[in-house]
Amino acid sequence: MFGANRKSSDANSTLKLPRLGAAPAIMDLQTQFSNARDNRGRDVELSWHDQLISRTYALCCLCKQQGTEPVWTIYEDPDTEPKICWQSETSDYNLIIDAITMLGRRAVETARTSTSNSDSPGFDQGVYEPATAAQQRPISSGYIPPHSPAAQQDASQKPGVSNRANVDLTEGDLTQIGMPQLLQAYQMALLTGKLEIINDNAVGYIFFHQGNPVHAGTPAEYGDTAIRELVGWEEGVYRFLPDVSTTMRSVEKRLPNIVAEGIQLLDQKRLLKKSGLTYESLLLRKHKDLSETEFKLMLTKGAPLDYALQKEVYDYLAHNRTLTDLLRDKPLEYTLWNTLLYNFLSCGLIEVKEPDTVRGTALEFLGEAKEQVETLASSFVRPETGIYSFEAFLFFLQYEYYRYEAYGFPLSVIVFEMKKKRQDPTMEVYDQLPPQAAAMAAMRIDLIKRPLDTLAHFEALDHVILLPNTKPSQAAFIANRIYENLTATPLDPEIDSGKLFLALGIASLPSDGEDLSHLLHAARDAKLRATQGSFPIVLSRTAKS
């Protein structure tokens, strides 16, 4: 084990695990104990560097005889002058995590006292490291890491998160306080409970235990990634439910580290927003002939990201693609595609262009002769709606089925209904959308779907989108985009999001059978379950016999 007079032979017998960039989580402790159990009699060391206070710690686990508790020891500065900070024989991971947390707080208090006793408080106390070049990127929303010298200096100069004088920790509006400051306030107040954040498009949550996040989620992410996404939410309302707990544990890193990463994502998001990026925007490559060496060189100015992924996506953008196309064909987490497009845009590799409001056809070369083709196509359309009829949908569907049989291309359909809730205090009554609202819905859907996708009527009152060469997960992404687009703003002055009723059912081949009968039956059933359930989008999971 480590000690002030540790022998070199003892050091050589230590099994060292890879150093972490932040304090270990329970999952790390489980891995460490497993290694110690398999190497009885040897210390298994897990070290990490706390950038916030510029200190390095090592946690050692020693399993002696079978049936005895493992010995856990925490050392400070293990590489130079190791000093024992804490030791215990225990199998309680939470006790170890608490000990690590208390060490960090103790160091912070020491740094705070040192700073307050100095005539020139700042970074010259030998406790905090200067920011690296990567850390000197723009910091959004004025976030100050808890217990940093800037926080200590700011605390006496202005009210706010640091002294919590003007922060309502129970409920409030994100336009009045940014998520970084709000999370900082909960950590400094050592609160336990559940934070709920609600905006127009989604709901997120974070569970805290004594100021530390233990579990978090958004509709698309969990854990650290969810918190990074929530840091970027700039609109919405929040409320805190004290003493609400969960047994789930998905957060691994320390909150200041996660927030710092989230702030970088927020800065990237703001650049993308400034460029005019929307889901319907075209992502156009600026350079037609760019060598791999030139591509790598240009990327050096961007944020660190897997090169193979960036090259794959850049090659994909050789054809005209929208953001919706990219996320449908290559599903990526928000944190990935946000950073990836930031790199492409800031490094001068792509430009963002607004989509054409009127799409030309592939038959423009025919000139006036293409009018005959358009006349034929108009015979497939219902005049009162301007949308393909159910019979036309079946006609196109059978040819996509032939392609599925011949080449194995996946095939998906989204059957959905759009209705208006009638004001009736006694029961829930739904009417068909007025023609103007239905036409607006069709225009918004047309911006999302590809030219080869077909929007049509389905049977008597419903609608359907035919998605050739589309997997179930890709169809689900399109269904979510449609739902977001139709509910973001009213389709009609008299139909707000509270009066609009949507239910979407998704089915695919070969996931839901082997023929069109099974496909359409599965789609109908999924849509029915969407009308009866609590979530408006249902993906069919029919098991094949």
C-alpha positions as a printed NumPy array, in Angstrom:
array([[  0.   ,   0.   ,   0.   ],
       [  0.996,   3.623,  -0.411],
       [  2.564,   5.502,   2.439],
       [  5.065,   8.222,   3.157],
       [  7.867,   5.639,   3.357],
       [  6.533,   3.148,   0.859],
       [  9.078,   0.663,  -0.475],
       [  9.727,   0.374,  -4.18 ],
       [  8.992,  -3.362,  -4.083],
       [  5.488,  -2.586,  -2.808],
       [  5.009,  -0.07 ,  -5.626],
       [  5.999,  -2.664,  -8.194],
       [  3.373,  -5.091,  -6.853],
       [  0.537,  -2.614,  -7.339],
       [ -1.864,  -3.256, -10.229],
       [ -2.664,   0.145, -11.709],
       [ -5.872,   0.731, -13.67 ],
       [ -6.093,   3.505, -16.297],
       [ -6.248,   6.988, -14.765],
       [ -9.648,   8.678, -14.844],
       [-10.348,  12.276, -15.79 ],
       [-12.767,  12.698, -12.874],
       [-13.653,  11.077,  -9.568],
       [-14.715,   7.422,  -9.928],
       [-18.35 ,   6.344, -10.02 ],
       [-19.859,   3.189,  -8.565],
       [-19.322,   1.343, -11.848],
       [-15.572,   2.115, -11.61 ],
       [-15.457,   0.819,  -8.023],
       [-17.142,  -2.417,  -9.077],
       [-14.517,  -2.953, -11.787],
       [-11.726,  -2.16 ,  -9.334],
       [-13.062,  -4.604,  -6.722],
       [-13.409,  -7.328,  -9.362],
       [ -9.73 ,  -6.885, -10.264],
       [ -8.704,  -6.921,  -6.591],
       [-10.705, -10.079,  -5.955],
       [ -8.953, -11.799,  -8.859],
       [ -5.543, -10.606,  -7.586],
       [ -5.747, -11.251,  -3.856],
       [ -2.846,  -9.849,  -1.871],
       [ -2.128,  -7.08 ,  -4.416],
       [ -3.242,  -3.464,  -4.244],
       [ -5.391,  -2.427,  -7.216],
       [ -5.023,   1.31 ,  -7.759],
       [ -7.455,   3.663,  -9.467],
       [ -6.243,   7.262,  -9.721],
       [ -7.792,  10.464, -11.007],
       [ -6.928,  14.141, -11.305],
       [ -9.39 ,  16.71 ,  -9.992],
       [ -8.92 ,  19.641, -12.378],
       [-11.162,  21.899, -10.313],
       [ -8.746,  21.906,  -7.355],
       [ -5.619,  20.697,  -9.188],
       [ -5.052,  17.624,  -7.048],
       [ -4.421,  13.975,  -7.828],
       [ -5.869,  11.149,  -5.76 ],
       [ -5.503,   7.369,  -5.794],
       [ -7.947,   4.81 ,  -4.435],
       [ -6.471,   1.404,  -3.585],
       [ -8.442,  -1.772,  -3.023],
       [ -6.853,  -4.793,  -1.317],
       [ -8.59 ,  -8.145,  -0.973],
       [ -6.856, -10.368,   1.576],
       [ -8.376, -13.713,   2.552],
       [-11.642, -14.972,   1.135],
       [-14.576, -14.04 ,   3.347],
       [-13.028, -10.815,   4.655],
       [-13.999,  -7.262,   3.737],
       [-11.786,  -5.481,   1.171],
       [ -9.564,  -2.679,   2.452],
       [-10.047,   0.649,   0.669],
       [ -7.484,   3.432,   1.021],
       [ -7.438,   6.924,  -0.513],
       [ -4.127,   8.716,  -1.086],
       [ -3.418,  12.299,  -2.073],
       [ -0.556,  13.072,  -4.511],
       [  0.321,   9.38 ,  -5.019],
       [  2.961,  10.117,  -7.662],
       [  5.098,  12.44 ,  -5.498],
       [  4.517,  12.463,  -1.744],
       [  1.637,  10.028,  -1.071],
       [ -0.429,  10.832,   2.02 ],
       [ -3.208,   8.645,   3.428],
       [ -6.49 ,  10.572,   3.532],
       [ -8.964,   7.806,   4.4  ],
       [ -9.057,   4.048,   4.972],
       [-11.803,   1.539,   5.733],
       [-12.674,  -2.15 ,   5.463],
       [-16.026,  -2.1  ,   3.703],
       [-18.123,  -3.457,   0.839],
       [-20.349,  -0.381,   0.793],
       [-19.65 ,   1.483,  -2.446],
       [-21.797,   4.435,  -1.357],
       [-19.588,   4.902,   1.716],
       [-16.529,   5.104,  -0.542],
       [-18.235,   7.6  ,  -2.871],
       [-19.18 ,   9.723,   0.159],
       [-15.565,   9.651,   1.357],
       [-14.319,  10.788,  -2.056],
       [-16.908,  13.579,  -2.124],
       [-15.941,  14.76 ,   1.349],
       [-12.263,  14.856,   0.33 ],
       [-13.114,  17.195,  -2.52 ],
       [-15.141,  19.441,  -0.228],
       [-12.382,  19.489,   2.359],
       [ -9.864,  20.554,  -0.297],
       [-12.244,  23.25 ,  -1.489],
       [-12.627,  24.629,   2.028],
       [ -8.83 ,  24.677,   2.4  ],
       [ -8.518,  26.541,  -0.901],
       [-11.265,  28.943,   0.139],
       [ -9.524,  29.753,   3.422],
       [ -6.191,  30.186,   1.625],
       [ -7.785,  32.536,  -0.889],
       [ -9.619,  34.604,   1.689],
       [ -6.394,  35.078,   3.726],
       [ -4.409,  36.266,   0.711],
       [ -3.969,  39.904,  -0.214],
       [ -4.346,  39.035,  -3.892],
       [ -6.88 ,  36.231,  -4.322],
       [ -6.664,  34.422,  -7.618],
       [ -4.914,  31.53 ,  -9.294],
       [ -1.554,  32.069,  -7.596],
       [ -2.305,  30.085,  -4.448],
       [ -0.809,  26.85 ,  -5.711],
       [ -4.216,  25.154,  -5.522],
       [ -5.851,  25.836,  -8.884],
       [ -4.381,  25.249, -12.318],
       [ -4.6  ,  27.886, -15.05 ],
       [ -7.018,  27.018, -17.808],
       [ -5.58 ,  25.079, -20.713],
       [ -6.036,  26.245, -24.281],
       [ -9.015,  23.922, -24.676],
       [-10.585,  25.308, -21.502],
       [-10.205,  28.906, -22.713],
       [-13.047,  28.539, -25.221],
       [-15.972,  30.954, -24.872],
       [-18.07 ,  30.246, -21.787],
       [-21.798,  30.767, -22.312],
       [-24.351,  32.083, -19.839],
       [-21.709,  33.265, -17.368],
       [-21.231,  29.866, -15.749],
       [-18.74 ,  29.785, -12.863],
       [-17.648,  26.374, -11.54 ],
       [-18.653,  25.926,  -7.87 ],
       [-15.943,  26.789,  -5.321],
       [-13.571,  28.155,  -7.982],
       [-11.653,  31.374,  -7.169],
       [-13.943,  33.268,  -9.54 ],
       [-16.953,  31.993,  -7.607],
       [-15.399,  33.032,  -4.301],
       [-14.502,  36.483,  -5.629],
       [-17.933,  36.91 ,  -7.228],
       [-19.811,  35.834,  -4.113],
       [-18.996,  39.024,  -2.224],
       [-19.596,  41.297,  -5.206],
       [-23.01 ,  40.309,  -6.527],
       [-26.088,  38.39 ,  -5.41 ],
       [-27.16 ,  35.354,  -7.379],
       [-26.459,  31.669,  -7.486],
       [-23.419,  31.822,  -5.221],
       [-25.346,  33.111,  -2.209],
       [-28.713,  31.954,  -3.559],
       [-30.259,  35.283,  -2.576],
       [-32.219,  35.767,  -5.774],
       [-32.578,  32.181,  -6.986],
       [-35.861,  30.366,  -6.493],
       [-34.787,  26.74 ,  -6.158],
       [-38.392,  25.485,  -6.04 ],
       [-39.649,  26.637,  -9.445],
       [-38.944,  29.222, -12.08 ],
       [-38.283,  30.11 , -15.713],
       [-35.068,  29.271, -17.583],
       [-35.17 ,  32.653, -19.309],
       [-34.493,  34.177, -15.884],
       [-31.652,  31.819, -14.891],
       [-29.552,  29.582, -17.108],
       [-29.326,  25.843, -16.537],
       [-25.6  ,  26.026, -15.594],
       [-26.283,  28.488, -12.777],
       [-29.338,  26.525, -11.645],
       [-27.387,  23.268, -11.393],
       [-24.617,  25.098,  -9.561],
       [-27.167,  26.377,  -7.041],
       [-28.539,  22.894,  -6.321],
       [-25.047,  21.521,  -5.793],
       [-24.007,  24.307,  -3.444],
       [-27.271,  23.95 ,  -1.467],
       [-26.634,  20.165,  -1.09 ],
       [-30.253,  19.445,  -2.038],
       [-31.835,  16.014,  -2.379],
       [-34.796,  15.566,  -4.721],
       [-35.907,  15.624,  -8.336],
       [-35.502,  18.554, -10.721],
       [-37.992,  18.584, -13.62 ],
       [-37.43 ,  20.792, -16.677],
       [-40.241,  21.315, -19.181],
       [-40.01 ,  23.121, -22.502],
       [-42.264,  23.215, -25.544],
       [-40.829,  20.035, -27.052],
       [-39.705,  17.754, -24.24 ],
       [-39.395,  17.029, -20.527],
       [-36.108,  16.329, -18.725],
       [-35.25 ,  15.446, -15.153],
       [-32.298,  15.13 , -12.773],
       [-32.28 ,  13.346,  -9.41 ],
       [-29.956,  14.882,  -6.792],
       [-28.548,  13.378,  -3.603],
       [-26.961,  15.925,  -1.298],
       [-26.249,  18.214,  -4.237],
       [-24.796,  15.552,  -6.517],
       [-26.737,  14.272,  -9.561],
       [-27.261,  10.508,  -9.514],
       [-29.695,   9.932, -12.391],
       [-30.878,  12.059, -15.313],
       [-32.9  ,  11.66 , -18.463],
       [-34.397,  13.356, -21.506],
       [-36.592,  11.753, -24.18 ],
       [-33.458,  10.732, -26.102],
       [-30.644,  10.42 , -23.531],
       [-29.742,   9.191, -20.045],
       [-27.033,   9.938, -17.508],
       [-24.151,  12.302, -18.236],
       [-25.284,  12.823, -21.841],
       [-28.759,  13.875, -20.673],
       [-27.294,  16.522, -18.353],
       [-25.062,  17.801, -21.152],
       [-28.184,  18.147, -23.316],
       [-30.165,  19.855, -20.542],
       [-27.417,  22.453, -20.067],
       [-28.257,  23.595, -23.597],
       [-31.958,  24.161, -22.833],
       [-32.414,  27.923, -22.777],
       [-36.216,  28.063, -22.597],
       [-38.764,  26.322, -20.42 ],
       [-39.796,  26.087, -16.797],
       [-38.389,  24.074, -13.917],
       [-39.599,  22.795, -10.584],
       [-37.878,  20.925,  -7.767],
       [-39.544,  18.114,  -5.813],
       [-37.651,  17.748,  -2.518],
       [-36.811,  14.338,  -1.036],
       [-37.923,  12.44 ,  -4.171],
       [-35.381,   9.676,  -4.778],
       [-34.622,   6.859,  -7.2  ],
       [-32.564,   3.681,  -7.152],
       [-31.338,   4.356, -10.7  ],
       [-27.698,   5.401, -11.073],
       [-26.742,   6.707, -14.504],
       [-24.538,   9.74 , -13.772],
       [-20.834,   8.925, -13.638],
       [-18.855,  12.158, -13.866],
       [-18.802,  15.051, -11.411],
       [-21.311,  17.796, -12.096],
       [-18.789,  20.615, -12.849],
       [-17.127,  18.404, -15.486],
       [-20.468,  17.541, -17.12 ],
       [-21.626,  21.161, -17.075],
       [-18.354,  22.345, -18.64 ],
       [-18.866,  19.829, -21.468],
       [-22.498,  20.916, -21.776],
       [-21.471,  24.552, -22.068],
       [-19.177,  23.702, -24.976],
       [-22.152,  21.975, -26.633],
       [-24.266,  25.062, -25.935],
       [-21.692,  27.31 , -27.607],
       [-21.649,  24.949, -30.581],
       [-25.45 ,  24.883, -30.677],
       [-25.568,  28.681, -30.75 ],
       [-23.188,  28.819, -33.702],
       [-25.349,  26.303, -35.585],
       [-28.466,  28.293, -34.746],
       [-26.792,  31.501, -35.915],
       [-26.025,  29.816, -39.231],
       [-29.769,  29.233, -39.687],
       [-29.627,  25.458, -39.235],
       [-32.994,  23.7  , -39.046],
       [-33.974,  20.101, -39.608],
       [-34.957,  21.024, -43.163],
       [-31.726,  22.906, -43.972],
       [-29.506,  21.624, -46.783],
       [-25.948,  20.691, -45.747],
       [-23.741,  21.449, -48.753],
       [-20.038,  20.639, -49.017],
       [-17.899,  23.638, -49.948],
       [-15.13 ,  21.608, -51.591],
       [-15.831,  19.053, -54.311],
       [-12.272,  17.711, -54.547],
       [-10.679,  17.596, -51.108],
       [ -7.901,  15.12 , -50.374],
       [ -7.913,  13.147, -47.149],
       [ -4.808,  15.003, -45.964],
       [ -6.469,  18.373, -46.588],
       [ -9.618,  17.159, -44.846],
       [ -7.65 ,  16.096, -41.756],
       [ -5.754,  19.38 , -41.719],
       [ -8.935,  21.465, -41.838],
       [-10.469,  19.43 , -39.008],
       [ -7.598,  20.26 , -36.66 ],
       [ -9.295,  23.575, -35.926],
       [-12.42 ,  21.798, -34.644],
       [-13.396,  20.082, -31.412],
       [-11.992,  16.582, -30.716],
       [-14.159,  13.923, -32.359],
       [-13.704,  10.498, -33.918],
       [-12.1  ,  11.009, -37.336],
       [-13.67 ,   7.926, -38.952],
       [-17.166,   9.177, -38.055],
       [-16.464,  12.642, -39.455],
       [-15.088,  11.191, -42.689],
       [-18.101,   8.886, -43.057],
       [-20.578,  11.73 , -42.621],
       [-18.602,  14.085, -44.876],
       [-18.655,  11.488, -47.647],
       [-22.411,  11.074, -47.075],
       [-22.883,  14.81 , -47.671],
       [-21.477,  14.495, -51.197],
       [-25.115,  14.507, -52.334],
       [-27.636,  17.142, -51.326],
       [-28.768,  16.186, -47.823],
       [-30.836,  17.854, -45.137],
       [-30.281,  17.481, -41.389],
       [-33.369,  15.255, -41.321],
       [-31.799,  13.057, -44.004],
       [-28.593,  12.781, -41.986],
       [-30.28 ,  11.845, -38.709],
       [-32.624,   9.388, -40.421],
       [-29.932,   7.564, -42.374],
       [-27.187,   7.804, -39.749],
       [-28.813,   8.02 , -36.303],
       [-26.528,   9.971, -33.972],
       [-26.845,  11.201, -30.398],
       [-27.498,  14.915, -30.041],
       [-24.061,  15.492, -28.525],
       [-22.389,  13.802, -31.515],
       [-24.191,  15.442, -34.402],
       [-24.083,  18.85 , -32.682],
       [-20.277,  18.704, -32.375],
       [-19.839,  17.108, -35.79 ],
       [-21.761,  19.826, -37.662],
       [-20.047,  22.491, -35.544],
       [-16.695,  21.153, -36.738],
       [-17.779,  21.088, -40.377],
       [-19.182,  24.608, -40.199],
       [-16.416,  26.255, -38.146],
       [-13.681,  24.574, -40.224],
       [-15.188,  25.817, -43.488],
       [-16.13 ,  22.37 , -44.793],
       [-19.873,  22.915, -45.308],
       [-22.412,  25.67 , -45.683],
       [-26.006,  25.693, -44.471],
       [-28.621,  26.602, -47.058],
       [-32.331,  27.104, -46.651],
       [-34.41 ,  24.44 , -48.44 ],
       [-36.054,  25.306, -51.711],
       [-39.66 ,  26.267, -51.122],
       [-40.635,  24.798, -54.495],
       [-38.872,  21.616, -55.478],
       [-38.151,  21.016, -59.093],
       [-38.761,  17.588, -60.587],
       [-36.297,  15.237, -62.209],
       [-38.18 ,  15.771, -65.479],
       [-37.433,  19.49 , -65.826],
       [-35.376,  18.686, -68.922],
       [-38.629,  17.808, -70.772],
       [-39.766,  21.414, -70.772],
       [-43.426,  21.814, -71.696],
       [-43.762,  18.081, -72.35 ],
       [-43.612,  17.376, -68.599],
       [-47.093,  18.882, -68.278],
       [-48.513,  15.644, -69.685],
       [-46.795,  13.731, -66.906],
       [-48.138,  16.176, -64.314],
       [-51.637,  15.757, -65.732],
       [-51.359,  12.015, -65.295],
       [-50.059,  12.435, -61.718],
       [-52.946,  14.761, -60.853],
       [-55.377,  11.922, -61.574],
       [-53.942,  10.139, -58.505],
       [-54.752,  13.085, -56.236],
       [-57.962,  13.853, -54.347],
       [-58.943,  17.33 , -55.587],
       [-60.338,  18.586, -52.258],
       [-57.066,  17.898, -50.37 ],
       [-54.315,  17.819, -53.019],
       [-53.032,  14.536, -51.475],
       [-52.727,  11.141, -53.16 ],
       [-55.785,   8.937, -52.789],
       [-55.808,   5.64 , -50.892],
       [-55.966,   3.756, -54.209],
       [-52.882,   5.626, -55.455],
       [-51.074,   4.715, -52.22 ],
       [-51.834,   1.015, -52.787],
       [-50.608,   1.305, -56.366],
       [-47.244,   2.734, -55.249],
       [-47.077,   0.359, -52.295],
       [-47.176,  -2.756, -54.434],
       [-44.166,  -1.622, -56.461],
       [-42.177,  -0.904, -53.303],
       [-43.122,  -4.389, -52.134],
       [-41.723,  -5.832, -55.377],
       [-38.438,  -4.01 , -54.675],
       [-38.454,  -5.421, -51.16 ],
       [-38.889,  -8.946, -52.554],
       [-36.289,  -8.521, -55.282],
       [-33.532,  -6.656, -53.43 ],
       [-34.35 ,  -6.948, -49.725],
       [-34.837,  -3.192, -49.29 ],
       [-36.698,  -2.55 , -45.977],
       [-40.102,  -0.914, -46.292],
       [-41.967,   1.153, -43.682],
       [-45.307,   2.915, -43.414],
       [-46.62 ,   5.45 , -40.904],
       [-50.407,   5.429, -40.546],
       [-51.701,   8.43 , -38.628],
       [-54.781,  10.424, -37.813],
       [-55.056,  14.176, -37.28 ],
       [-58.146,  15.521, -35.536],
       [-59.414,  18.566, -33.707],
       [-60.657,  18.249, -30.14 ],
       [-64.144,  19.679, -29.819],
       [-65.033,  21.79 , -26.788],
       [-67.381,  19.464, -24.909],
       [-67.346,  19.388, -21.091],
       [-69.06 ,  15.975, -20.887],
       [-66.879,  13.834, -23.158],
       [-63.909,  13.8  , -25.532],
       [-65.137,  14.443, -29.078],
       [-62.91 ,  14.739, -32.138],
       [-63.672,  16.301, -35.519],
       [-61.745,  16.167, -38.776],
       [-59.331,  19.016, -39.346],
       [-60.634,  21.955, -41.374],
       [-59.309,  21.952, -44.978],
       [-56.989,  24.909, -44.316],
       [-55.386,  23.208, -41.288],
       [-55.062,  19.889, -43.154],
       [-53.361,  21.653, -46.071],
       [-50.918,  23.344, -43.665],
       [-50.138,  19.961, -42.083],
       [-49.445,  18.473, -45.523],
       [-47.062,  21.345, -46.368],
       [-45.099,  20.802, -43.136],
       [-44.894,  17.06 , -43.693],
       [-43.67 ,  17.651, -47.244],
       [-40.687,  19.563, -45.824],
       [-39.734,  16.55 , -43.701],
       [-40.211,  13.639, -46.057],
       [-37.968,  12.807, -49.004],
       [-39.213,  13.312, -52.577],
       [-39.437,   9.514, -52.931],
       [-41.672,   9.225, -49.835],
       [-45.405,   9.28 , -50.528],
       [-48.011,  11.108, -48.431],
       [-51.534,   9.807, -49.071],
       [-54.95 ,   9.2  , -47.6  ],
       [-55.395,   5.909, -45.761],
       [-58.774,   4.237, -46.034],
       [-61.588,   6.67 , -45.207],
       [-60.306,   9.258, -42.722],
       [-56.658,   8.586, -41.869],
       [-53.371,   9.392, -43.612],
       [-50.257,   7.391, -44.41 ],
       [-46.652,   7.971, -45.443],
       [-44.915,   5.339, -47.548],
       [-41.183,   5.177, -46.754],
       [-39.149,   3.074, -49.21 ],
       [-35.827,   1.591, -48.069],
       [-36.472,   2.687, -44.488],
       [-35.852,   0.701, -41.288],
       [-38.203,   0.86 , -38.263],
       [-35.804,   3.077, -36.262],
       [-35.527,   5.498, -39.179],
       [-39.319,   5.564, -39.571],
       [-39.65 ,   6.293, -35.852],
       [-37.324,   9.28 , -36.247],
       [-39.484,  10.627, -39.095],
       [-42.648,  10.094, -37.028],
       [-41.135,  12.098, -34.164],
       [-40.116,  14.881, -36.539],
       [-43.663,  15.006, -37.939],
       [-45.167,  15.167, -34.462],
       [-42.781,  17.96 , -33.393],
       [-43.406,  19.921, -36.594],
       [-47.194,  19.704, -36.412],
       [-47.361,  20.684, -32.74 ],
       [-44.63 ,  23.364, -32.632],
       [-46.994,  26.126, -33.813],
       [-50.759,  26.1  , -34.492],
       [-51.892,  24.711, -37.836],
       [-54.749,  27.185, -37.708],
       [-55.54 ,  30.183, -35.452],
       [-58.317,  28.147, -33.836],
       [-56.275,  24.945, -33.406],
       [-53.484,  25.261, -30.872],
       [-51.403,  22.324, -29.646],
       [-53.946,  21.622, -26.9  ],
       [-56.751,  21.106, -29.42 ],
       [-54.776,  19.036, -31.935],
       [-55.013,  15.258, -31.562],
       [-52.349,  13.128, -33.26 ],
       [-51.802,   9.356, -33.24 ],
       [-49.106,   7.673, -35.359],
       [-48.533,   3.952, -35.869],
       [-45.39 ,   2.556, -37.517],
       [-44.909,  -0.839, -39.172],
       [-42.166,  -2.263, -41.378],
       [-41.119,  -5.175, -43.523],
       [-39.552,  -7.567, -42.692],
       [-40.039,  -6.692, -38.995],
       [-43.817,  -7.106, -39.085],
       [-44.385, -10.028, -41.417],
       [-43.654, -11.067, -44.956],
       [-46.41 ,  -9.483, -47.039],
       [-48.455,  -6.304, -47.407],
       [-51.441,  -7.724, -45.518],
       [-49.323,  -8.188, -42.376],
       [-47.695,  -4.777, -42.876],
       [-50.964,  -2.826, -43.098],
       [-52.569,  -4.797, -40.27 ],
       [-49.597,  -4.059, -38.004],
       [-49.706,  -0.356, -38.912],
       [-53.448,  -0.127, -38.172],
       [-52.954,  -1.888, -34.838],
       [-50.05 ,   0.371, -33.868],
       [-52.07 ,   3.481, -34.718],
       [-55.011,   2.18 , -32.669],
       [-52.739,   1.652, -29.675],
       [-51.435,   5.198, -30.134],
       [-54.988,   6.571, -29.931],
       [-55.645,   4.63 , -26.733],
       [-52.296,   5.021, -24.996],
       [-50.449,   7.855, -23.323],
       [-47.833,   8.268, -26.075],
       [-48.897,   9.458, -29.553],
       [-46.324,   7.377, -31.482],
       [-46.315,   3.562, -31.386],
       [-43.81 ,   1.328, -33.167],
       [-45.276,  -2.071, -34.009],
       [-43.387,  -4.96 , -32.428],
       [-45.338,  -7.865, -33.898],
       [-43.482, -11.133, -33.235],
       [-43.139, -13.444, -36.217],
       [-44.281, -16.994, -35.607]])
